[in-house]
Every structure is written in C-alpha cells, then in structure tokens.
Amino acid sequence: MKIKIVNIDVGEHTIRDNFDEKQVKVIAESFKLDGQWNPIIVRQKGNGRYDLIAGHYRLQAANELGWEEIEATVKDLEDIDADVLSLKTNIIRSDMNPTEKGKVLNKIITKYGISQGELSKKLGISQSLISKLLTLALSLHKSVADALNSGDINYGVASIIGSLNLNQQQNFLQIVLERKISSPEDASKIKAKFLNDTIYTIGYQERKLLDFIEILKNNQIKVLIDIRHSAKSEKKPDFSEVVLKREMERNKIKYRHCSELGIPYIIQIPYKEGKFSMDCLKQWYSWQIENNFDFDNFIKYLKDSGRAVLMCMEKYAKKMREQQYSCHRDILANLILNYSTLDTLLKFTQRIDL
C-alpha cells in the first residue's frame, strides 16, 4: 500500500551510524528509471502515523525526488521485533560495516535484556557470528575498527587484535599491516611473539628444587635458559643439568644449557673477590657475546619458544643485601632489552627478576 511520506516518523529504529549520500543518489536514479519495486517496512503508531522500520535510504531518496507517497508494507510489531527486523534487513548489506552491526546487536541485547542465543534465533544468524560482531564493536581500538571497516584487515584478524588490551592494539595492527597478515592463524602466531615481551631472570641459591619449579610454573615460564658456564653443581646437585633437564620435562618446561653465555671460573673468581669491577666484566662479557655467540638467533629462539627465564646460581641478579656483587645474568638481561632491531616482534621491553 502507498502511504504519505509526511506521516512516517524516522529515528526510533534507525540502526545506521553513518548515512551514505552516494547510496541515496543511486537509489534515487533507480527510482527515476524503474520506479520503486521494493517497499519500505513500517509499523502503525495510531493517529494515522507510522514508524519506519526498514528502508531509510529508500525513504530519503523518495523525499529528494519530491514524492508525496511511498510504497510500504505495514507490520504489527512489538518494539523488540521492530528493532530486530530493522537490523535483519540491514545486517546482510555490504555497506553496513562490522562495527555498526556489532553496536546495534549490543544495543538490542542491552535494551531488551535478551541473550545472544535468543537474538541468534530471531535474526537467523549463528551465535558465534553475533559474539564476533559484539567483540569487534566493543573491544577494538579506533584504528583497528577503521582498518576493518576499510577492508585493510578481515573479521578473523580483527578478532585476534581485539583480544589484546586497547593500549596494545594499535602497535600490533601496524605489525599486521606491515606483514600483510590475512589469516587468523598467522595473526595468532605473531600475537604470541608480540606478547612475549618480558625477559625473566632467576637464581637457585637458597632455594629447594620443588620451590624453584613452583616459581617457574606460577610465572608461566615455558623455557629455562641455564647460563652457567658449567651446569654441574656439587653443592646443590639437584640443580645439575641432568636433574634439571629431567624435572623440567616432567613439568612441561623446556631446558636449554648455553655454556657460551656463562662466565669461566678463571674470570668468575677474581670478579667475585673484587679484583676487577662490574664495568670491566660488562665490557668483557659484551665483547664475548658480540664475537663468539649468535645473539640474533638467540633472540629469535627466545621469542619463538615462549616466556623464558635466564638462570644462574646467584640469589640476586643485582648486588644487594648480603650479596656483594651482581650476577652476569643482569648484564645478559640488559643486552636483550637493548637489542637493536627494526623488527618490532623481536623486541623485549620488560624485565622481571624472580
């Protein structure tokens, strides 16, 4: 049936954030050539007035053409059904961006207190899609939402980015765009590297093995890097390489002994006796790493293996309390933090001494 345009109220069930004037012009040109073949949908309010449910672009095009009447389908709907129908007629439109869809879904769920499952049945779409759209709308940094809406990233990749804290998303987006990541699987892999940004250190002095392992597990350590020159320990045999390797495997923690990252006894002993300074040790150790160790591959290993901890004997990494000298793991941790690279994914930005 045809109804007068002046009797149609617009706004209560409008679900679009943005109004595309170009699309209105396209519809207006179509109306000129072929007339209106798709009625708008309204519901009767009483007193001869109607609420617009679906067809906002068509109504605007008819207005601009100076039409007085427009073809409409009148439906008897409750408020929730009116909102759902308005969304349902738009949700499959390619020009309605994912963020808009998610915001409207959230509005309906909040306004009417219905579950995602109920809304899924009303819309005829999967609950997983509703959940994904809600996540995208509510958890994305503006830069990520813009990239999704412009087509620079897809739904799957945006969902991976949205699982990060808002203050991390923009930096991670840049990595995704630089690497032209398009699959969620690849995005998940580089996300793991991106989040692996903290280097841990630990000493076993005055600790029992079971307590030591508990500390590792509580901090979700994935790999123990033994940086002693010798992995044998006569005073604490529980921390010898054979035992450590066995116990780490039992607790699903990787063990790797890097003797080349240790300090030979011929240097350890005079240093601990105060015969030369920490600055002197730093100079020697940095030279040793630079000339006799593949530090680039070591950094990649740390990133790929998951959360890592550098282990030595000393209780503290730095000189403190009864310990009169710093451990060389302090030097190594700082070398890792100061590693120079243009690849953001290979950067460690934090350090925690356990």
WOGIWO-V52491 format. One record per residue. N is the residue number from 0. D_FIRST is the distance of its C-alpha to the first C-alpha in Angstrom with 1 decimal. Layout:
N/D_FIRST
N/D_FIRST
This chain:
0/0.0
1/3.8
2/6.5
3/10.2
4/12.3
5/15.2
6/13.7
7/13.6
8/17.0
9/18.6
10/21.8
11/22.1
12/20.9
13/22.0
14/24.3
15/25.6
16/29.1
17/28.9
18/26.3
19/26.9
20/26.6
21/27.5
22/24.5
23/22.2
24/24.0
25/23.7
26/19.9
27/19.9
28/22.1
29/20.0
30/16.9
31/19.5
32/20.7
33/17.9
34/14.6
35/12.1
36/12.2
37/11.7
38/8.6
39/10.2
40/10.6
41/11.0
42/12.6
43/12.8
44/16.2
45/16.6
46/17.4
47/13.8
48/14.2
49/12.9
50/15.1
51/14.4
52/15.4
53/15.3
54/14.8
55/17.3
56/18.6
57/15.3
58/14.5
59/18.2
60/18.1
61/15.3
62/17.4
63/20.5
64/19.2
65/18.5
66/14.7
67/13.5
68/9.7
69/8.2
70/5.6
71/5.6
72/6.6
73/8.1
74/11.7
75/14.7
76/17.4
77/21.0
78/22.3
79/24.1
80/21.3
81/19.0
82/21.9
83/22.7
84/19.2
85/19.3
86/22.7
87/22.0
88/19.4
89/22.1
90/25.3
91/25.6
92/24.9
93/28.2
94/27.9
95/27.8
96/31.5
97/33.3
98/34.4
99/30.8
100/29.9
101/33.0
102/32.5
103/29.0
104/30.4
105/33.3
106/31.1
107/29.1
108/32.4
109/34.1
110/31.4
111/30.9
112/34.3
113/33.2
114/35.4
115/34.9
116/34.9
117/32.1
118/30.0
119/31.0
120/29.5
121/26.2
122/25.8
123/27.4
124/30.0
125/33.8
126/35.5
127/38.0
128/35.4
129/34.1
130/37.8
131/38.4
132/35.5
133/36.6
134/40.2
135/39.2
136/37.2
137/39.8
138/43.1
139/43.1
140/45.1
141/43.0
142/44.9
143/44.0
144/40.3
145/40.4
146/42.2
147/39.7
148/36.6
149/38.4
150/39.3
151/43.0
152/43.2
153/41.1
154/39.8
155/43.0
156/45.4
157/43.4
158/43.7
159/47.5
160/47.7
161/45.7
162/48.3
163/50.8
164/51.4
165/49.5
166/52.8
167/53.5
168/50.2
169/50.6
170/54.1
171/53.0
172/50.0
173/52.4
174/54.5
175/51.5
176/50.5
177/54.1
178/54.5
179/51.1
180/50.5
181/47.4
182/48.0
183/47.9
184/51.3
185/53.0
186/51.4
187/52.8
188/56.3
189/56.5
190/55.1
191/58.1
192/60.5
193/58.7
194/59.1
195/62.7
196/64.0
197/66.8
198/70.3
199/72.3
200/76.1
201/78.2
202/81.9
203/83.4
204/86.6
205/87.1
206/84.1
207/84.2
208/82.3
209/80.0
210/79.1
211/78.7
212/76.2
213/74.3
214/73.9
215/72.5
216/70.0
217/68.9
218/68.2
219/66.4
220/69.0
221/68.5
222/71.7
223/75.1
224/77.0
225/80.8
226/82.3
227/85.9
228/88.5
229/89.8
230/87.6
231/90.7
232/91.4
233/94.7
234/94.1
235/90.6
236/90.5
237/87.1
238/85.8
239/87.4
240/85.3
241/85.7
242/84.6
243/81.8
244/80.3
245/80.5
246/79.0
247/76.2
248/75.2
249/75.2
250/72.8
251/70.6
252/71.7
253/73.0
254/76.6
255/78.0
256/81.5
257/81.9
258/85.6
259/85.3
260/83.4
261/86.3
262/89.4
263/92.8
264/95.4
265/97.7
266/95.1
267/93.8
268/97.2
269/98.4
270/94.9
271/94.8
272/98.4
273/97.4
274/99.3
275/96.4
276/93.3
277/89.6
278/89.0
279/91.5
280/89.9
281/86.5
282/88.0
283/89.5
284/86.5
285/84.1
286/86.5
287/86.7
288/82.9
289/82.6
290/85.3
291/85.5
292/82.0
293/78.7
294/76.7
295/73.5
296/73.2
297/74.0
298/71.1
299/68.8
300/70.2
301/69.6
302/66.0
303/65.4
304/67.2
305/65.4
306/66.8
307/70.5
308/73.6
309/76.9
310/79.8
311/83.4
312/86.2
313/86.3
314/84.7
315/83.1
316/81.8
317/83.3
318/86.6
319/86.4
320/88.3
321/91.2
322/90.0
323/91.9
324/90.1
325/86.5
326/85.5
327/84.6
328/81.1
329/80.5
330/81.3
331/79.2
332/76.1
333/76.4
334/76.8
335/73.5
336/71.7
337/73.1
338/72.4
339/71.4
340/68.4
341/65.4
342/63.5
343/61.7
344/61.5
345/65.3
346/65.7
347/66.9
348/66.3
349/67.7
350/70.8
351/71.7
352/75.2
353/75.3
